Structures are given as C-alpha cells and as structure tokens.
Amino acid sequence: MQQSNLNNTQATMNYNRPVIYFLLLWTVLNVLQAGTLEIHADEAYYWMYSRFLDWGYYDHPPMVALFIKAGYSLIHNEFGLRLFTVLSSSVSLYLIWLMLKKYQVNAKAFILVIPGIFVFHIYGFTTTPDAPLLLFTTLFFFFYQRYAERDSWPLALILALVVAGLLYSKYHGILVVGFTLLSNLKLLKRPSFWGIVVLAVAFYTPHILWQINHDYPSIKYHLSERSAETYDFSYSYLYPLGQLVMAGPLIGWFLFYKSFTVRIKDTFMRTLLVNSIGILIFFFLTSFKGEVQLHWTLIVYVPLAMLVLIHFAQSGWPAWFSRLAIVNIVLIVTLRLLIVWGPSFMMEVGAIRSFFGFKNWAKTVHDKAGDNYVIFSEGFQNPSKYNFYNNTVKGLNYDTRYYRRTQYDIWPIDDSIQRKKAYLVMEDRIPGVTPDTIKTPVGNWYAGWVNNVRTYQKIDFKPLSYKVTASPGQKLTFDLSFKNTYSFPINFGNTPDESPVYFEACFFENSSDLVNTQKADDSFYHIALQPGQTTQYKFTLTAPAKKGRYDLLFSLRTEPFAGGRNSGIINFTVK
C-alpha cells in the first residue's frame, strides 16, 4: 500500500513538473518585461488611482488601485507597480491547470495552447483593471467547479467574495456570473446560491454607495457618453478578426473551432461553453453601438482555453498543430523581446511607442515647471506619466469640451490649483500663451505660465431631459440645476484681475466637430455659490438651422483654456 501511494505521488509530480517549469519561464519573461519597460499611459493613470484610494473611480472600480498600491508600496518603480500583475498571472494559469486535471489534460497540450493565447501575454505584465479581472475570473471558475458538484455554504461564502472581487475589478465581470447562472438554472433552487447573491451585494455595497454619492459617473460614462459616438461598420467586421488575433495570431482560428465542437459531458463544461459563446456574442452586439476594444473579451479566454484542452484530451490533436503552435509562441515571444529591446522600427507602433521616452520627457517638463502645478490638455495619459515619474500629484488634466470627462474632474487637484500660478503644457502652440518649446525624445511640447488659474471642471449642469427635438431655428429654454461641489465659495462674475469666464452651449456634429456655440445672457455672471449650495439657471438658445442630429453640451470656458465639459451629452435632433 505504501509503495502504491509512493508511485501515485511520483506520477503526480512527473505530471505536474513540465507545467511548473513552464510557469517559472512564464514568470521570468513577465518579470523581465515588467522591470525594463517604462510605464504605459494607462498604467500611470491607474497609479494615480492608488494615490487617491477610494471605493470607486470615474472609469473603473477600485481593484486595480489596490493591486498597484500593494506592489508599489514595496518597490517604488515600474516593476513594483506591476508586481501583483506578474504574480497573479502565474497564479491564474496554474489554477487553470488544476481545473483541467479532472479531464486528464496533457501537460504538453497545456504548454502549447496557453502561451499561444496572445491576450494572456498582454496581462502577464501590464497593470490595468484587466489584470485583477483575469485573476478573479479564474478564481470564480476554480471555486464554481467545486460548488457545481457540491452544495456547500463555505464554498458559497468564498464565491461571494470572488464575485465581489470580479465586480471590483471591472464591471463586465458580471457577464461571467450571468452566463454561469444561465448555464445552470438549477442553482436557483439552492439556498446557498441566494446566500452568494446577498453576500456579494453586501461586499459590493461600498462601491454602490460611492456611485450614488458621486451621481453615478461610471454608469453615465459607459452607458451614455461612451455609446454616443457615431457607428462605423468597421467596429463590427473588425471585431471577429481582432478576437482571432487575441486568441493567437496563427492558432486562434483553430482554438475557436475546437472549443465550440467539444463534447459536453458535465455541468462545468456546459458553463464554460455558455460563457465563451455568450460573452463573445454580447460584445459583438455591443460593437453596433460603438468600438469594442480587443481586450474587453479577456474573460472569454479562460473558459475557451479550457474547452480547447478538454477537446484535445477527448480526441487528441493533429500533428501539424504542434508545429504551428510552437511557431505561434515563438512569434509572440519574439515580439515581446523586441519590445524590451526597443528598436527604432517598433516606435512606429502607437501602442508600443508609449512605453519609451516619457521618463525623460517627464523630467524635462519638471525642470521647467519646478514644484509648481502643471496643466495638460490632451487627455489623462500625459499628466499621469508626469506625476508617476516625478512622484507627485501636481500634474492636472484639463478635460476640454472636445474630449471626455475623467477621474481628474473628481480628484481634489482641481481645487488646489485655483488662483495659483501653473505651467501649461500643450502638444500644439497657442500664440501668446505657450512661448516655451520643450524638446524631448518623444517630440516637442509647447508651454507657458498661467497666472491666477481659474477653472470650473467640477461644476456639472443637469438639464431636465437629455433628449430634445426642435425645429430649425427654434428657441428653447433649458432649466439647468447645478451645485458648487468645491470646498470654497465660487462666483461667475468677471473682474479685471482674473481671466473672464464664458458660459456656452456647444453643438457638435459627429461627436467631435463643434459647429455652433451660443453664450449665456448676462444674468449668469451674477451668480455666486457657497460650498454645497445648489441653484438653477435658465439657458435660452436657438436650435441650429440645419436639420440633423447633434450632441449638445454646456461648457464653462476661461482663458486660455478651451472650455470644459460641464454637462452630460444631450441628444439634440433638428427636424
């Protein structure tokens, strides 16, 4: 009996050893990339999240901030920011392996398929909300596999925590939960299932309260502002092509074929299939409302990879697949090593260019600005990189009427900069405003000093309706409510010693082309508000003469800035 147990242990070790060696190599490659590449623009933005820890943010839930905070508190550089991504990636792949043991999956097949899935490489070292999403998606399937077989309150408690972690990582984590339930409606008969629901909601309540207290910024952004863009047919026909690349540039087509033709033999396999098909279809349908970024389907590739490997365990794989899979892996790894090396021809790719040269750029701008506040006006990326490399939070993004809102409109940086001197840094020169030229390895920037900064980024005008229909040239009056969300009194009066403020209604065509601007009457400029005070203002405007669909928003503009986005988008139709 002892000899039999010893043989079983030895067989298990031999079975696991190739996978362990692979995971060690996987971790080493991710450590190399995480420790040598400069910060990506999005990572720098999420690093800013970690400097202002909260239960929620404008764009995403807070789990990515915790990932970064935990690693960066140990190591104060790019590798520290990415530390928990590197660790969680390896843990996720190992959990996938453990789930597959039940199906007698071959270690060689695992090593051929998993590192061939391109999207797993991206989130092996890059810290965005998708990094914790991958971990919690894998944890969810890991514990659900056991829960599907055995109704258990301890497992239910763990699953409630994991579901909350999914939702704290990224909102579309709810798709995994929804399609899992759809695949096994018998769960509704389990009291422990309802325990999972109640506990997960309880764990998630702090984020729900954050959304309520901040007037649901994430919901408005993802369901309204993000979907306001004009539909382009390329969003839909490029979606399946992009997913083939994410699955593996050479083998993706075969993985999809094998995963969808596997023989379903138990509840867990059915769950994997329903999740794979359901999530892919969901995002395809979403492409008809706006562009679907390729990595949004990351959660698909955990169940899809398992289905492929189970199919191989059922019926094997053709000999040619081994050779093609090896070439596929070599291709991806070569690309990753080229990114580490950074040859000049790689700099022509925008997504890669962001990893290089901005550390020097940030230091150069800081040499000009000193310890003063610095205002950028072309998106959240550059102020975030400036802050990361100078270990400061004095870089501010001024979100213009031509861009979108970001977390910078919520953070207290905008409060701190009022009536102070600041350095304005732009990608394009503004005559008389940005006389300085800052030469850097990533191009020239133009800058100048702004005395007595005056902005109103946090003021949000709320109309009674966000859908309006009018006749050409018709006069309409919008009853706008707004609140002083600053910690100090504000007024919209203009005095000679400060930049004048203009309150304007802006009509856009095609989401970004400003075609009509109308100014508020003089009564607006007599309004003054104490902190927390709310008031109303009636804005009378004239509908455009040309028939068509417009985006209308209200904007407060102070010189020398382009004007902020001080309301949600109003769908305005002239007919």
N, C-alpha and C positions, 0 to 999 in steps of 0.2 A: 504494500500500500504506500509506504514511504517512497519507494522507488518510482511508483506511478505518479505521485504528487510532484516529485522532483523533475520527472520527464515533462509533465504538463507545464511547470514553471519555466523550464528551459525552452520549451516550444513557444510559450508566450513571449519570452524575451527575444527569441530569434524572430518572431513575427513582428514585434514592435521595433526592433533595432533599426531597420532601414528608415522607418518613419522618423525616429528620434534623430538619426543622423541628418536626414533631410531638414528637419525643423531647426537643427543647430545651424546648418548652412543658410537657411532662410533668415534666421535671426541675425547672423553675421552680415549678410547682404543689407538688411534693413538698418543695422547699426552703422554700417559704412555710409549709407546714403543719408541717414538722419544726422550723422555727425559732420558731414562735409558740405552739404548744400546749405546755401543761405535760406533764410526764411521765405516762404511763399506769402504772397499778399494776403490770401485768405487766412493763413495761419497767424499772421501778425494781427489781423482783426480779432481772431478768437483769443489771442494772447491779451488783447485789450479787455475782452470779456473777463479774463482771470484777474485783471486788476480792479475790476468793479464787480465782485461776485454778487449775484442776485439770483432770484428764483426764475428769472426769465429774461429774454433779450428780444429786441425788435425782430430779428430774423429767425432765431432758433431758441430751443430750450437750453438749459444751462450745463448739461453733462460735459460738453467739450471744454468748458471753462474749468471744471473740476479735474479733468484729465491733465490739462496744461498746468494748473496750479500745483498739482501733486508732483509732476516731474520737474517743473521749473524751480520749485522751492528747494529741490535737491541739487540741481545743476543749472546754473544761470547762463544758458546759451541755447542754440538751436536744438542740440541733442536733448537737453533737459525738457524743452517744450514737446519733443516728440517721443520721449522715453516711454510713456504709457501706451502710446500707439504701437511702438515696436513690440512691447511685451504682450499687449492684448491681441495683436495679430497672430503671434505664435500660439498663444493660448487658444484662440478661436480655431485655428487649423487643427490643433491637437484634439479639441472637443469634437470636431467633425469626424476625425479618425475614430474616436471612441464610440460615436454613434453608429459608425459603419461596421464595427466589429460583429454586431449581431447578424449581418448579412454576408459574412465571410469575404469581405472585400480584400483583394490582393494588394499588398503594400506597393508593388511595382506600379499597379494601375493608379493608386493614390498619388504616387510621386510623378507620374506622367501627366495627370489631369490637373491637380491643384495648382502647381506653379505655372501651368499654362493658361490659367484664367487671369487675364490682364488686370481686371479691376482689383483683385486681391493684392497685386503689387503696389498699386497706387496707394492703398490704405494700409500698406505694411510699414510706411514711414511718415506719411503726410497726416498731420493732425487737423482734422476738420470734424464736424458733427458726425460724419460717416464712420469715423474710427470707433467711437463707442457704440454706434449703431450696429456695426459688424459684430462686436463682442456680445452685445445683448441679444441680437438676433440668434446667434449661435447658442448662447445660454438658454434662450427660450426653447429652441428645438431640443436641446440636450435634456432639459428637465421635463418638457412636454412628452418626449418619447417614453419616459418612465411613468408619467401621470396618465397617459393614454392606456397603459397596461394595468395600472394600479391606482385606484381612487384613494388618495392619501391627503390628510389635512396638512402634514408637514410639507409635502410637495406643493400643495396649494399655496401655502404661505411663501415658499420660495418663488413660485411662479408669479405671485402678486408683486413681489419685489422686482423680479425680472421684467414684468410688463411695465411697471413704473419706470424702470431703467430704460426700456425701449422708448417710451414716450418722452423721457427727459433727454434722450439722445437726439431724436428727430421725429417730427410729427407723423411722417408716414410709416413709422413703426407700427401704428395702429392697423395697417394693412395686414401685417403678419398675424396679429391677433384675430382680425375679422375673417380672413380666409381660413385660418385654422378652425375657427368655430364652424364656418360653412362646410368644411370637410368632415365634421364630426358633430352633427346636431344633437347626438345623444348626450353630449356634455351638459346640455340644458337641464337634464334630469338629475345631475349631481349637485347636492347642496354645497359641496366644496367648490364647485365651479362658481357659484354665486358668491362664495366667500372670496374667491380670487378677484371678482369684479369689484366688490365692496372695498376690499383692502387696497387694490391697485388705485382706485379712485381716491381713497383716503391718503395714500402716499403721494398722489399727484396733486392733491388739493392746493399746496402752496403755489404751484405754478398757475393753477386756475385762478387763484386769488390775485396773483401778480397781473395776469391778463385783465381781470376786471378792474383793478386799481389803475391800470395804465390805458384803459379804454380799448382793449383788445387789439393792440398794434400788430401782432403776428397774424391774427385771423384776417384783418383788413389787408395786410400786405399780400399774403399768399392767396387769398380767395378773391381779392378785388384788384389791387394795384398791379400784381404780377400778371393777372389774366387780362389786363386792359390793352396789352399790345396787339397790334394788327396780325391776324393769322397769315402765315406763309405756308404754302403746300409743302415746302421742304422740311418743315417741322415733323410732318407725318411720314414722308417717304424716307427720310434720313434716319428716323428712329430705329427701325429694324436693322439697318446697316450698322448703326452705331453699337447696337447690342451684340452683333456678331463680333465686333472688334473687342468689346468689353469681355466677352466670353473667351476670347483668344483669337488673334488675327488670322491664324491658319487653321485652327481646330474648332472655332466657335460653332460653325455650321453643323459639325458632326456631334458636338455636345448637345445642342438643342434637339437634334434628331433622336439621339439615344435617350435623352431624358424624357421625351414625350412618348416614347414607344416602349417604355419599361413595363413589365408585368406587375401590376399592383397586387400585393399579397397580404397587406395588413393595413391597419388604420393609420399608422405613422407614414407609410409610403403614400397613402392617399392624401394625407396632409401636405406632404412635400410637393406632390403633383398639383394640387389645387392652389397652393401658394405660388408655385412657379408660373402657372398659366394665368392665374388671376391677377397677379401683380404686373406681369408684362402687358396684359390687356388693359388694365387700369391706366398705366402710363401712356399706352398707345392712344387711348381715348382722350387723355389729358393733352396730347400733342395737338388736338384740334382747337384747343383754347390758347396755346402758346408753346414756346420752345421747351422741350423736355431735355434737361441736361443728362448726359450719358450716365453719370454716376448715381443718379437717383434710384436706379434699379439695383443697386448693390445688394439689397436684401434678397433679391431673386437668386443670386448665385450660390448661396448656402444650400438651399434645397435642390437647386438644379445640379450642383456638383455631386451631391449625394445620390440623386437619381441616376446620373450617368454611371457612377461607380457601382451602384447596385445592379444596373443593367449589365455591366461588364462581368460582375460576379455571377450573374444568371447565365450568360451565354458567351462570355469571352469577348475579345476584340480582335479586329483584323490585324495582320502583321504590319501592314503599311501604317497603321495608326501610331505604332511605337516610334517609327522613324519620323513621321510628321510631327508628333508631339515633342520629340527631342529638338527638332529644328525650331518649333514654335517657342520652346523655353529658351533656347539659345538666342533667338531673335529678341525676346523681351529682356533677357538679362544683359545682352549687348547694349540695348537701348538705355537701360538703367546705368550701366557703367559709362556710357558716352555722356550721360547727363552729369555724372560725377566728374568726369574729365572736363567737360565744358568746351569742346572745340567750337570755333567761330561759326561753322555752318549750323550748329544746333541753336545758335542765338536768333536764327531767323524764325523759330517757332515761338509764338507768343507765350504759350503756357510754360515753356521752358525758360524763356528769357527772364521771367520774373524771379528765378532762383539766383540770378547773378547780377552783381554790380551795385545793388541797392544798399549794401552795408557801407560802402564808400560814399554813395550818394547821401545817405542819412547823416554821416559825419560831416560832409562838406556843407550841407544845409545848416547843421547845428553850429558850425564855425561862424557862419554869417549871422545867425539869429541869436546866438548865445543862449542865455537861460530864459529868454522871452517866449511868449506863446507864438506858435506858428500855425497859420491858417492855410489849408489846402482846399482846392475847389474842383477836383476832378474825380471824386469817388473816395470810398473809405480805405482803399488799399494803401496809398502812399502815406497818409498821416499815421496809419497803423505801423508801417515799416519804420517810419521816422521815430515813433515812440519806442518801438522794440529795441532798435539799435542804439538809442540814446537813453534807454531805461528811464523814460519819462512819460507823463500823460499830458504834456503841454502841446501836443500836436492835435489840431482840430480839423475835422472835415466839415466844410460849409456845404450842406446839401442844397443844391440850387433847384429852381423850378424845372430845369431841363433834365434832372437826374431822378433820384428817388430818395425817400427817407431811409435813414439807417439808425443804428444804436447811438451814433453821435448826437442825434437830436434828443436823446433821453439822458445821456450822461451829464454830470454837472460841469463838464469842461466849458460848455457854452455860458453857464452862469459866471464862471470865474474870469472869463475873458472880457466881460463887458466893461467899457470905459477905460480899458487898458491899451497900451501900445503893443502891437503884434506885427509879425513879419508875414506878409502874404506871398505865397509861392505858387506860381501858375505854370502850366505847360505852354501857354501862349502869352505873348507880351500884351500888356494893356498900356497904351501910351500914357505917360504922365503918372502911372501908378506903380509899374514894376520896372524901374530903370536898371536894376541889377541883373547881370547874366551869370548864372551858376553853371559852370561847365563840369560835367561828371561823366564817368564811363558809360552811363545809360542815357546820355543826351543832355541837352541844355534846358535849364529851367530859368524862369524869369521871376524876379522878386522885388519887393519894395516894402517900406514901412507904412503901416496904417496907424495913425494916432487916434486915440479915443474910439475904439471899436464899438459899433452899435449894431447888434443883430437881434432878431426875434425868432430864432429857429424853433423854439418850444411853443409858440403860440399856434393853436390849432382852431380854425374856424369850422363850425359844424352847421351845414345847411339843413333845412327840414327834409329835403329829398336829394338823393344822388342820381336821379333820373329825371331829365327835363326835356320837354318837346316844345318848340316855339316856331313861329312863322319868321321868314326873313325880315330883319329889321325891327322885330317886335321888342318892346321894352318890358323887362321883367324886374321884379324886386326880390332879392334873396334875403330872407331873415336869418342872419348868422349869429350864432352864440359862440362865445369864446371865454376862456379863463386865463388869468395870469398864473401860470404854473411856476414862475420864478420865485425865489425866496426874498425878493426885494420889489419895491414898487416900480411900475413901468408907466410911461406915458408916450403917446404918439405925436406929441407936439414937436415942432421944429424950432430950434434956436440957432443963432449964428455960430455957436461954438461946437456944434456937433453935426454929423452927417445927416442930411434930411432923410425922412422915411416916406415911402410911397406905398399905398395900399392899392393893389391892382388885381383885376380879374383877367385871367390869361386863357385864351382859346388856343388849343393845339389841334392840328391835323396829323394823322398817322402817329399819334402818341408823342412825337418829339418836335414837330415843326410848329413853332409859335407863329400864329397868323393874325392875332388880334389881341391888343392889350387895352384895357379901359381902367381909368383911375377913379378911386372913391371920391366922393364930394368932400368939401372942407370940414364937415361936421365930424368926420372920423378923427381928425387930427387934434381934437379937443378931448379925446378920451384918455383917462388916466385910471389905473387899477392898482389896488393894494394886493399883496401876495394872497393868492387863493380866491380873489374876487372874480365873479362872473358877470358878464354884461351881454347886451345884444347890439347888433348894428344892421341896419337895412341897406344893402348894396343894390343900387339900381343900375342896370346895364342894358345894352342893346344887343340883340341876337345878331350874329353875322348875316350879311346879305346873301351869301352863297349857301344854297341848300347842301346838306350833308351831315355827317356825324363828327362831332368834336369832343375833345376832352377839355373840360373847364376846371380850372383850379384857382384858388385865391392865394396871393403871394404878397409878402411884405418885403420890400426892397430898400436897402440902404446903400449908399455909395461907399466903396467902389464895387460892391458885390452885385451879383446878377439877379438876386431875389430868391427867397426861399420857397419851399413847398409847404404852404401853411394851411392846406386843407386836403381832404381826400379828393380823388378824381370824381367829377360829376359828369355822367354821360349826357351830353347835350346834343339833341337832334334838331336840325332845322329842316322843316319840310312844308 
